Amino acid sequence: MKNLFLTFFTFTVLNTMAQVDFNYSDFNGHWITDDSIYELVILYNEEDEFQFLNFNIESSRTLDEKVLNYKDGVIKTELTNKRNNWNIQGVYEMISKDTLKVKITGSYNGTIKFTRLY
């Protein structure tokens, strides 16, 4: 009986923890990487959802990145660069509070790590 209670208790706790929703506000910030000349600002709130701003301050250029969907702490986006006809898909995940990883496929394939400026 003791083992049955312990098993039930463990299952209940794990199931409850698994259903906790991810806090997408953790993505908010100004992100930089050595792998790109562009900087990234991510803004999230429940009413407006996500806004991604990719910009290069030296050339005054921006890139259009749209959020396709987000679930379980992962954000899927599509980015188009009209100047060179690049079209890439990104899968963003938080590695830590100040580190963000994006796996990119399409016109470029690779993984980029961003560091939060603030």
TIBA-21657 format. One line per field, with one value per atom (N, C-alpha, C, O): residue number from 1; residue in three letters; atom name; x, y, z. Coordinates in steps of 0.001 Angstrom, whole numbers, m for minus. Example, Ala and Ser with C-alpha at 12.3 -4.5 7.8 and 13.67 -1.06 7.14 Angstrom:
resi	c(1|1|1|1|2|2|2|2) $
resn	c(ala|ala|ala|ala|ser|ser|ser|ser) $
name	c(N|CA|C|O|N|CA|C|O) $
east	c(13190|12300|13200|14236|12850|13670|12900|13409) $
north	c(m5690|m4500|m3300|m3319|m2250|m1060|30|1138) $
up	c(7800|7800|7800|8465|7080|7140|7870|8039) $
REM end
This chain:
resi	c(1|1|1|1|2|2|2|2|3|3|3|3|4|4|4|4|5|5|5|5|6|6|6|6|7|7|7|7|8|8|8|8|9|9|9|9|10|10|10|10|11|11|11|11|12|12|12|12|13|13|13|13|14|14|14|14|15|15|15|15|16|16|16|16|17|17|17|17|18|18|18|18|19|19|19|19|20|20|20|20|21|21|21|21|22|22|22|22|23|23|23|23|24|24|24|24|25|25|25|25|26|26|26|26|27|27|27|27|28|28|28|28|29|29|29|29|30|30|30|30|31|31|31|31|32|32|32|32|33|33|33|33|34|34|34|34|35|35|35|35|36|36|36|36|37|37|37|37|38|38|38|38|39|39|39|39|40|40|40|40|41|41|41|41|42|42|42|42|43|43|43|43|44|44|44|44|45|45|45|45|46|46|46|46|47|47|47|47|48|48|48|48|49|49|49|49|50|50|50|50|51|51|51|51|52|52|52|52|53|53|53|53|54|54|54|54|55|55|55|55|56|56|56|56|57|57|57|57|58|58|58|58|59|59|59|59|60|60|60|60|61|61|61|61|62|62|62|62|63|63|63|63|64|64|64|64|65|65|65|65|66|66|66|66|67|67|67|67|68|68|68|68|69|69|69|69|70|70|70|70|71|71|71|71|72|72|72|72|73|73|73|73|74|74|74|74|75|75|75|75|76|76|76|76|77|77|77|77|78|78|78|78|79|79|79|79|80|80|80|80|81|81|81|81|82|82|82|82|83|83|83|83|84|84|84|84|85|85|85|85|86|86|86|86|87|87|87|87|88|88|88|88|89|89|89|89|90|90|90|90|91|91|91|91|92|92|92|92|93|93|93|93|94|94|94|94|95|95|95|95|96|96|96|96|97|97|97|97|98|98|98|98|99|99|99|99|100|100|100|100|101|101|101|101|102|102|102|102|103|103|103|103|104|104|104|104|105|105|105|105|106|106|106|106|107|107|107|107|108|108|108|108|109|109|109|109|110|110|110|110|111|111|111|111|112|112|112|112|113|113|113|113|114|114|114|114|115|115|115|115|116|116|116|116|117|117|117|117|118|118|118|118) $
resn	c(met|met|met|met|lys|lys|lys|lys|asn|asn|asn|asn|leu|leu|leu|leu|phe|phe|phe|phe|leu|leu|leu|leu|thr|thr|thr|thr|phe|phe|phe|phe|phe|phe|phe|phe|thr|thr|thr|thr|phe|phe|phe|phe|thr|thr|thr|thr|val|val|val|val|leu|leu|leu|leu|asn|asn|asn|asn|thr|thr|thr|thr|met|met|met|met|ala|ala|ala|ala|gln|gln|gln|gln|val|val|val|val|asp|asp|asp|asp|phe|phe|phe|phe|asn|asn|asn|asn|tyr|tyr|tyr|tyr|ser|ser|ser|ser|asp|asp|asp|asp|phe|phe|phe|phe|asn|asn|asn|asn|gly|gly|gly|gly|his|his|his|his|trp|trp|trp|trp|ile|ile|ile|ile|thr|thr|thr|thr|asp|asp|asp|asp|asp|asp|asp|asp|ser|ser|ser|ser|ile|ile|ile|ile|tyr|tyr|tyr|tyr|glu|glu|glu|glu|leu|leu|leu|leu|val|val|val|val|ile|ile|ile|ile|leu|leu|leu|leu|tyr|tyr|tyr|tyr|asn|asn|asn|asn|glu|glu|glu|glu|glu|glu|glu|glu|asp|asp|asp|asp|glu|glu|glu|glu|phe|phe|phe|phe|gln|gln|gln|gln|phe|phe|phe|phe|leu|leu|leu|leu|asn|asn|asn|asn|phe|phe|phe|phe|asn|asn|asn|asn|ile|ile|ile|ile|glu|glu|glu|glu|ser|ser|ser|ser|ser|ser|ser|ser|arg|arg|arg|arg|thr|thr|thr|thr|leu|leu|leu|leu|asp|asp|asp|asp|glu|glu|glu|glu|lys|lys|lys|lys|val|val|val|val|leu|leu|leu|leu|asn|asn|asn|asn|tyr|tyr|tyr|tyr|lys|lys|lys|lys|asp|asp|asp|asp|gly|gly|gly|gly|val|val|val|val|ile|ile|ile|ile|lys|lys|lys|lys|thr|thr|thr|thr|glu|glu|glu|glu|leu|leu|leu|leu|thr|thr|thr|thr|asn|asn|asn|asn|lys|lys|lys|lys|arg|arg|arg|arg|asn|asn|asn|asn|asn|asn|asn|asn|trp|trp|trp|trp|asn|asn|asn|asn|ile|ile|ile|ile|gln|gln|gln|gln|gly|gly|gly|gly|val|val|val|val|tyr|tyr|tyr|tyr|glu|glu|glu|glu|met|met|met|met|ile|ile|ile|ile|ser|ser|ser|ser|lys|lys|lys|lys|asp|asp|asp|asp|thr|thr|thr|thr|leu|leu|leu|leu|lys|lys|lys|lys|val|val|val|val|lys|lys|lys|lys|ile|ile|ile|ile|thr|thr|thr|thr|gly|gly|gly|gly|ser|ser|ser|ser|tyr|tyr|tyr|tyr|asn|asn|asn|asn|gly|gly|gly|gly|thr|thr|thr|thr|ile|ile|ile|ile|lys|lys|lys|lys|phe|phe|phe|phe|thr|thr|thr|thr|arg|arg|arg|arg|leu|leu|leu|leu|tyr|tyr|tyr|tyr) $
name	c(N|CA|C|O|N|CA|C|O|N|CA|C|O|N|CA|C|O|N|CA|C|O|N|CA|C|O|N|CA|C|O|N|CA|C|O|N|CA|C|O|N|CA|C|O|N|CA|C|O|N|CA|C|O|N|CA|C|O|N|CA|C|O|N|CA|C|O|N|CA|C|O|N|CA|C|O|N|CA|C|O|N|CA|C|O|N|CA|C|O|N|CA|C|O|N|CA|C|O|N|CA|C|O|N|CA|C|O|N|CA|C|O|N|CA|C|O|N|CA|C|O|N|CA|C|O|N|CA|C|O|N|CA|C|O|N|CA|C|O|N|CA|C|O|N|CA|C|O|N|CA|C|O|N|CA|C|O|N|CA|C|O|N|CA|C|O|N|CA|C|O|N|CA|C|O|N|CA|C|O|N|CA|C|O|N|CA|C|O|N|CA|C|O|N|CA|C|O|N|CA|C|O|N|CA|C|O|N|CA|C|O|N|CA|C|O|N|CA|C|O|N|CA|C|O|N|CA|C|O|N|CA|C|O|N|CA|C|O|N|CA|C|O|N|CA|C|O|N|CA|C|O|N|CA|C|O|N|CA|C|O|N|CA|C|O|N|CA|C|O|N|CA|C|O|N|CA|C|O|N|CA|C|O|N|CA|C|O|N|CA|C|O|N|CA|C|O|N|CA|C|O|N|CA|C|O|N|CA|C|O|N|CA|C|O|N|CA|C|O|N|CA|C|O|N|CA|C|O|N|CA|C|O|N|CA|C|O|N|CA|C|O|N|CA|C|O|N|CA|C|O|N|CA|C|O|N|CA|C|O|N|CA|C|O|N|CA|C|O|N|CA|C|O|N|CA|C|O|N|CA|C|O|N|CA|C|O|N|CA|C|O|N|CA|C|O|N|CA|C|O|N|CA|C|O|N|CA|C|O|N|CA|C|O|N|CA|C|O|N|CA|C|O|N|CA|C|O|N|CA|C|O|N|CA|C|O|N|CA|C|O|N|CA|C|O|N|CA|C|O|N|CA|C|O|N|CA|C|O|N|CA|C|O|N|CA|C|O|N|CA|C|O|N|CA|C|O|N|CA|C|O|N|CA|C|O|N|CA|C|O|N|CA|C|O|N|CA|C|O|N|CA|C|O|N|CA|C|O|N|CA|C|O|N|CA|C|O|N|CA|C|O|N|CA|C|O|N|CA|C|O) $
east	c(822|0|873|559|1951|2857|3462|3564|3865|4426|3393|3724|2160|1095|866|706|848|681|1852|1641|3081|4266|4246|4586|3857|3768|2717|2969|1546|477|907|672|1531|1997|3026|2934|3996|5034|4411|4764|3492|2826|2063|2118|1363|580|1485|1180|2574|3498|4114|4150|4593|5210|4201|4537|3002|1971|1625|1435|1543|1254|2378|2120|3602|4745|4832|5229|4479|4551|3543|3733|2475|1445|1665|855|2727|3018|3395|4280|2736|2974|4300|4705|4961|6236|5998|5007|6877|6768|7488|8707|6748|7340|7923|8671|7605|8224|9727|10461|10192|11630|12392|13595|11717|12366|12580|13397|11854|11975|13418|14085|13893|15232|15883|15327|17078|17937|19053|19835|19127|20019|21066|20762|22307|23384|24121|24045|24834|25631|26838|26784|27914|29082|28872|29668|27808|27559|26762|26483|26386|25584|25860|26201|25708|25846|24538|24492|23483|22183|22014|22514|21302|20914|19430|18707|18984|17609|16963|17535|15778|14958|13688|13006|13384|12163|11286|11733|10035|9058|7878|7394|7422|6257|5380|5862|4081|3090|1856|1682|1020|m105|m1106|m1749|m1233|m2207|m1724|m2461|m489|47|861|1211|1161|1998|3416|3977|4009|5423|5636|4845|6747|7296|8790|9467|9305|10730|11246|10667|12327|12954|14423|15202|14789|16177|16686|16093|17787|18269|19789|20459|20307|21731|21823|21418|22351|22370|23293|23039|24366|25314|24716|24965|23936|23360|21904|21303|21339|19931|18991|17985|19311|18481|17786|18301|16608|15859|15466|15428|15182|14714|13332|13038|12500|11123|11079|11270|10828|10726|9345|8928|8648|7284|7235|7872|6477|6282|5211|4096|5569|4630|3790|2571|4455|3752|4721|5934|4158|4973|4235|3022|5028|4460|5588|6695|5307|6249|7622|8646|7644|8903|9720|10885|9135|9824|9052|7825|9766|9147|9648|10854|8717|9074|8776|7689|9781|9647|10048|10625|9719|10188|10729|10087|11911|12574|12863|13362|12542|12794|13688|13431|14754|15628|15429|15956|14671|14310|15504|15473|16553|17712|18508|19113|18512|19267|18401|18917|17080|16112|16323|15981|16880|17026|15697|14976|15391|14211|14643|15051|14552|14977|13886|13077|13889|13006|13877|14954|13399|14140|13328|12113|14018|13401|14180|15329|13540|14177|13882|12755|14920|14779|15694|16801|15228|16060|16993|16554|18282|19254|19416|19484|19477|19539|18878|18379|18878|18241|18795|18055|20075|20725|21296|22112|20889|21373|20199|19352|20176|19112|19735|20755|19119|19610|18558|17365|19011|18092|18701|19839|17916|18309|17678|16461|18515|18076|18134|19099|17082|17057|16524|15812|16873|16415|17606|18459|17670|18784|20109|21177|20041|21215|20819|19690|21747|21494|22557|23752|22126|23071|22365|21144|23170|22669|23427|24653|22699|23286|22888|21744|23841|23562|23618|24563|22592|22503|22740|22424|23296|23487|22632|22573|21979|21111|21972|22846|21701|22326|21578|22197|20251|19400|18006|17131) $
north	c(m1183|0|1257|2241|1213|2343|2645|3807|1584|1764|2321|3142|1882|2376|3863|4624|4281|5697|6516|7580|6036|6743|6865|7917|5814|5845|6849|7630|6837|7765|9207|10082|9456|10800|11292|12428|10461|10836|11144|12142|10302|10526|11849|12597|12136|13368|14597|15556|14584|15717|15918|17045|14865|14974|15443|16256|14956|15357|16833|17539|17300|18703|19591|20627|19205|19993|20025|21046|18957|18888|19814|20213|20165|21002|22484|23302|22856|24258|24916|24429|26015|26689|27438|27940|27503|28205|29707|30194|30443|31893|32515|32684|32850|33382|34771|35233|35448|36741|36600|37583|35387|35158|35443|35698|35406|35709|37206|37608|38038|39489|39921|39506|40766|41296|41699|41541|42223|42638|41609|41469|40888|39751|40016|40597|39584|39733|38402|37520|38288|37103|37503|38489|36752|36972|36397|36658|35618|34923|35754|35271|36992|37807|39282|39687|40082|41537|42158|43348|41357|41824|41570|40583|42476|42319|41972|42246|41375|40900|41444|41360|41997|42395|41560|41513|40897|40108|40739|41006|40971|41501|40544|40083|40253|39387|39911|40277|39943|40099|39323|39064|38960|38077|38703|37994|40007|40669|40747|40397|41207|41396|40207|40133|39285|38119|38560|39421|37995|38239|39302|39462|40027|40901|40630|40664|40364|40162|41310|41619|41945|43011|42651|42632|42369|42124|43384|43848|43940|45196|45245|44602|46039|46362|47868|48599|48331|49759|50514|51679|49864|50532|50800|51854|49868|50038|50500|50739|50625|51010|50061|50491|48771|47772|46895|46652|46434|45511|44287|44345|43203|41981|41648|41886|41104|40769|39331|38385|39167|37835|37683|38480|36645|36406|35143|34144|35187|34021|33145|33595|31893|30932|30287|30172|29865|29299|29192|29323|28951|28725|27778|27863|26868|25843|25220|25042|24890|24181|24856|24175|26189|26914|27030|27423|26697|26773|27723|27651|28614|29553|29231|29137|29063|28812|30073|30646|30490|31720|31497|30473|32494|32528|33931|34929|33990|35261|35370|34433|36525|36775|37994|39045|37830|38947|39214|38487|40254|40551|41007|40895|41518|41999|40868|41059|39688|38568|37322|36242|37482|36388|35212|34076|35479|34421|34214|35166|32967|32612|31508|30428|31780|30790|30601|31493|29420|29109|28951|28357|29489|29411|28750|28929|27980|27362|27869|27484|28738|29385|28628|28195|28478|27872|28598|29005|28755|29329|28238|27137|28555|27644|27996|27117|29287|29797|31171|31618|31825|33135|34135|34977|34045|35016|34404|35037|33197|32537|31946|31248|32246|31823|31077|31502|29961|29171|29180|29052|29333|29229|28271|28439|27268|26328|26821|26991|27053|27667|26659|25906|26656|25837|26687|27668|26302|27025|27464|26647|28752|29284|29199|29254|29066|28837|27763|27748|26867|25821|25901|25910|25958|26010|26368|26519|26497|26876|28101|28164|29063|30310|30480|30227|30911|31220|32738|33401|33261|34674|34896|34040|36044|36474|37711|38613|37739|38878|40067|39951|41219|42473|43020|43445|43010|43436|42953|43210) $
up	c(0|0|0|m669|743|826|m554|m947|m1294|m2631|m3607|m4462|m3483|m4342|m4105|m5059|m2857|m2525|m3066|m3649|m2882|m3361|m4881|m5421|m5564|m7021|m7481|m8399|m6858|m7202|m6946|m7779|m5805|m5457|m6472|m6938|m6819|m7785|m9139|m9767|m9597|m10868|m10867|m11843|m9796|m9695|m9744|m10455|m9012|m8995|m10375|m10868|m11003|m12328|m13370|m14230|m13307|m14252|m14080|m15070|m12862|m12597|m13102|m13716|m12857|m13306|m14824|m15387|m15496|m16954|m17609|m18758|m16904|m17477|m17214|m17650|m16519|m16274|m17594|m18298|m17934|m19202|m19148|m18099|m20286|m20397|m20336|m20882|m19689|m19600|m20806|m20778|m21847|m23065|m22884|m23746|m21794|m21505|m21293|m21393|m21001|m20844|m22133|m22087|m23282|m24559|m24756|m25584|m24002|m24158|m23964|m23017|m24881|m24708|m26011|m27097|m25860|m26976|m27044|m26104|m28162|m28305|m29382|m30425|m29120|m30104|m30262|m29406|m31378|m31644|m32483|m33218|m32379|m33226|m34626|m35528|m34813|m36078|m37084|m38182|m36742|m37644|m37400|m36288|m38453|m38298|m37811|m37497|m37750|m37285|m35795|m35255|m35146|m33758|m33735|m34693|m32650|m32555|m31291|m30204|m31441|m30300|m30363|m31386|m29243|m29137|m28070|m26955|m28427|m27488|m27439|m28473|m26228|m26059|m24946|m23874|m25213|m24161|m24613|m25804|m23682|m23985|m24959|m25733|m24919|m25790|m27243|m28165|m27442|m28800|m29291|m30469|m28395|m28663|m29031|m28353|m30082|m30377|m31442|m32372|m31267|m32296|m32352|m31324|m33536|m33754|m34602|m35643|m34171|m34937|m35137|m34185|m36377|m36746|m37428|m38402|m36918|m37498|m37491|m36683|m38431|m38482|m38356|m39260|m37242|m36948|m37905|m38210|m38384|m39277|m40652|m41236|m41176|m42512|m42475|m43522|m41284|m41108|m41831|m42395|m41818|m42478|m41439|m40348|m41820|m40979|m41816|m43045|m41136|m41778|m41235|m40064|m42088|m41736|m41213|m41978|m39910|m39304|m38687|m37846|m39121|m38647|m37814|m38149|m36727|m35879|m36523|m36788|m36768|m37339|m36244|m36370|m35162|m34010|m32844|m33004|m31674|m30486|m29557|m29363|m28989|m28116|m27309|m27816|m26055|m25186|m25112|m25070|m25095|m24947|m26220|m26166|m27364|m28653|m29555|m29633|m30239|m31171|m32571|m32800|m33507|m34906|m35711|m35629|m36499|m37272|m38724|m39091|m39528|m40914|m41170|m40841|m41760|m42012|m43501|m44123|m44058|m45470|m45607|m45020|m46402|m46734|m48224|m49066|m48542|m49931|m50768|m51993|m50127|m50868|m51509|m52564|m50883|m51461|m51672|m51961|m51526|m51713|m50760|m51090|m49592|m48596|m47893|m47594|m47637|m46872|m45907|m46334|m44627|m43636|m42589|m42335|m41996|m40887|m39649|m39704|m38533|m37286|m36196|m36108|m35363|m34195|m32981|m32764|m32195|m31045|m29760|m29518|m28942|m27616|m26632|m26986|m25403|m24344|m23826|m23493|m23762|m23161|m21690|m20831|m21416|m20042|m20053|m21086|m18921|m18805|m19822|m20329|m20115|m20998|m22266|m22937|m22609|m23820|m24583|m24026|m25870|m26757|m27928|m28470|m28319|m29451|m30539|m30266|m31787|m32923|m33938|m34376|m34299|m35349|m36638|m36718|m37656|m38894|m40035|m40168|m40857|m42074|m43217|m43000|m44422|m45608|m46434|m46780|m46754|m47549|m46800|m47411|m45502|m44646|m43649|m43158|m43350|m42353|m41265|m41557|m40032|m38930|m37632|m37581|m36587|m35269|m34797|m34897|m34288|m33787|m32331|m31955|m31517|m30106|m29922|m30350|m29282|m28973|m27481|m26655|m27155|m25773|m25534|m26370|m24389|m24057|m23637|m22778|m24268|m23839|m22632|m21656|m22692|m21587|m21798|m20971) $
REM end
